[in-house]
Amino acid sequence: MKDYWKKDPDAQIDTGGNIFRYYREAGKLQISKPTWKDRDGNEKPGKTLTIDLDSLREADGGLEFLQHILDEIA
């Protein structure tokens, strides 16, 4: 799905340290650093990493890897 990030995410949470955005239709999970202000006071988006959930699902052991991490932090 092209330009999926231009739409509102299906789910979002701001932990204070990161912002997580889930785009169901596109199969993407974004993890961003918080927004910040430059020296002129302009708000800038934090650096963002996008996880392709379809690729993770299709990778050998991908879901097990993610589940292992979730189990450890739960």
BATORDO-352444 format. One record per residue: residue number from 1; x, y, z of N, C-alpha, C in turn. Coordinates in Angstrom, 1 decimal. Layout:
    nr      npx      npy      npz     capx     capy     capz      cpx      cpy      cpz
   NUM        X        Y        Z        X        Y        Z        X        Y        Z
...
END
This chain:
    nr      npx      npy      npz     capx     capy     capz      cpx      cpy      cpz
     1      0.8     -1.2      0.0      0.0      0.0      0.0      0.9      1.2      0.0
     2      0.7      2.0     -1.0      1.6      3.2     -1.2      1.1      4.3     -0.2
     3      2.1      5.0      0.4      1.9      6.2      1.2      0.9      5.9      2.4
     4      1.0      4.7      2.9      0.1      4.3      4.0      0.3      5.2      5.2
     5      1.5      5.8      5.5      1.7      6.6      6.6      1.0      8.0      6.6
     6      0.4      8.3      5.4     -0.4      9.5      5.3     -1.8      9.4      5.9
     7     -2.2      8.2      6.1     -3.5      7.9      6.8     -3.3      7.8      8.3
     8     -4.3      7.9      9.0     -4.2      7.7     10.5     -4.0      6.2     10.7
     9     -3.1      5.9     11.7     -2.9      4.5     12.0     -4.1      3.9     12.7
    10     -4.2      2.6     12.6     -5.3      1.8     13.2     -5.2      1.8     14.7
    11     -3.9      1.9     15.2     -3.7      1.9     16.6     -2.4      2.7     16.8
    12     -2.3      3.4     17.9     -1.1      4.2     18.3     -1.0      4.3     19.8
    13      0.2      4.3     20.2      0.5      4.5     21.7      1.8      5.3     21.8
    14      1.8      6.3     22.6      3.0      7.1     22.9      3.5      6.7     24.3
    15      4.6      6.1     24.4      5.1      5.6     25.7      6.0      6.7     26.4
    16      6.2      7.8     25.8      7.1      8.8     26.3      8.5      8.7     25.7
    17      8.9      7.4     25.5     10.2      7.2     25.0     10.1      6.8     23.5
    18      9.0      6.3     23.1      8.7      5.9     21.7      7.3      6.1     21.4
    19      7.0      6.2     20.1      5.6      6.3     19.6      5.5      5.0     18.7
    20      4.5      4.2     19.0      4.2      3.0     18.2      3.0      3.3     17.3
    21      3.0      3.0     16.0      1.9      3.2     15.1      1.7      1.9     14.3
    22      0.5      1.4     14.3      0.1      0.1     13.6     -0.8      0.4     12.4
    23     -0.4      0.0     11.2     -1.2      0.2     10.0     -1.6     -1.2      9.5
    24     -2.8     -1.6      9.9     -3.2     -3.0      9.6     -3.2     -3.3      8.1
    25     -3.9     -2.5      7.3     -4.0     -2.8      5.9     -2.6     -2.9      5.2
    26     -1.7     -2.0      5.6     -0.4     -2.0      5.0      0.5     -3.1      5.6
    27      0.1     -3.7      6.8      1.0     -4.7      7.4      2.3     -4.1      8.0
    28      2.2     -2.9      8.5      3.4     -2.2      9.0      3.2     -1.8     10.5
    29      4.3     -1.9     11.2      4.4     -1.3     12.6      5.6     -0.3     12.6
    30      5.3      0.9     12.9      6.3      1.9     13.0      6.6      2.2     14.5
    31      7.9      2.4     14.7      8.4      2.8     16.1      9.2      4.0     15.9
    32      8.8      5.1     16.5      9.5      6.4     16.4     10.0      6.9     17.7
    33     11.1      7.7     17.6     11.5      8.5     18.8     10.5      9.6     18.9
    34     10.4     10.3     20.0      9.5     11.4     20.2      9.8     12.5     19.3
    35      8.8     13.3     19.0      9.0     14.6     18.3      9.9     15.5     19.1
    36     10.6     16.4     18.4     11.5     17.3     19.0     11.4     18.7     18.3
    37     12.0     19.7     19.0     12.0     21.0     18.4     13.4     21.4     18.0
    38     13.5     22.0     16.8     14.8     22.5     16.4     15.1     23.8     17.1
    39     16.3     24.4     16.8     16.7     25.7     17.5     15.7     26.8     17.1
    40     15.0     26.7     16.1     14.0     27.7     15.7     12.6     27.5     16.3
    41     12.5     26.4     17.1     11.2     26.1     17.7     10.3     25.3     16.8
    42     10.7     24.8     15.6      9.9     24.0     14.7      9.9     22.6     15.2
    43      8.7     22.0     15.3      8.5     20.6     15.7      8.9     19.7     14.6
    44      9.7     18.7     14.9     10.2     17.7     13.9      9.9     16.3     14.4
    45      9.6     15.4     13.4      9.3     14.0     13.8     10.6     13.3     14.2
    46     10.5     12.4     15.2     11.6     11.6     15.6     12.0     10.6     14.5
    47     13.2     10.1     14.6     13.6      9.0     13.7     12.6      7.9     13.8
    48     12.3      7.2     12.7     11.3      6.2     12.6     11.9      4.9     12.0
    49     11.5      3.8     12.6     11.8      2.5     12.0     10.5      1.8     11.7
    50     10.4      1.2     10.5      9.2      0.5     10.1      9.5     -1.0     10.0
    51      8.6     -1.8     10.6      8.7     -3.2     10.6      7.7     -3.7      9.6
    52      8.1     -4.4      8.6      7.2     -5.1      7.6      6.7     -6.4      8.3
    53      5.5     -6.3      8.8      4.9     -7.5      9.5      4.7     -8.7      8.6
    54      4.4     -8.5      7.3      4.2     -9.6      6.4      5.6    -10.3      6.2
    55      6.7     -9.6      6.1      8.0    -10.2      5.9      8.4    -11.0      7.2
    56      8.0    -10.4      8.4      8.3    -11.0      9.6      7.5    -12.3      9.7
    57      6.3    -12.3      9.3      5.4    -13.5      9.4      5.9    -14.6      8.4
    58      6.4    -14.2      7.3      6.9    -15.2      6.3      8.3    -15.7      6.6
    59      9.1    -15.0      7.4     10.4    -15.4      7.7     10.4    -16.7      8.5
    60     11.3    -17.6      8.2     11.4    -18.8      9.0     11.8    -18.4     10.5
    61     10.9    -18.7     11.4     11.1    -18.4     12.8     10.7    -17.0     13.2
    62     10.2    -16.2     12.2      9.9    -14.8     12.5      8.9    -14.5     13.6
    63      7.8    -15.2     13.6      6.8    -15.0     14.6      7.3    -15.5     16.0
    64      8.0    -16.6     15.9      8.5    -17.2     17.2      9.5    -16.2     17.8
    65     10.3    -15.6     17.0     11.3    -14.6     17.4     10.5    -13.4     18.2
    66      9.5    -12.9     17.5      8.8    -11.8     18.1      8.1    -12.2     19.4
    67      7.5    -13.4     19.4      6.8    -13.9     20.5      7.7    -14.1     21.7
    68      9.0    -14.6     21.4     10.0    -14.7     22.5     10.3    -13.4     23.1
    69     10.4    -12.3     22.3     10.7    -11.0     22.9      9.5    -10.5     23.7
    70      8.3    -10.7     23.2      7.1    -10.3     24.0      7.0    -11.0     25.3
    71      7.3    -12.3     25.3      7.2    -13.1     26.5      8.2    -12.6     27.5
    72      9.4    -12.2     27.1     10.4    -11.7     28.0     10.1    -10.4     28.6
    73      9.4     -9.5     27.9      9.1     -8.2     28.5      7.8     -8.2     29.2
    74      7.0     -9.2     29.1      5.6     -9.3     29.7      5.7     -9.5     31.2
END
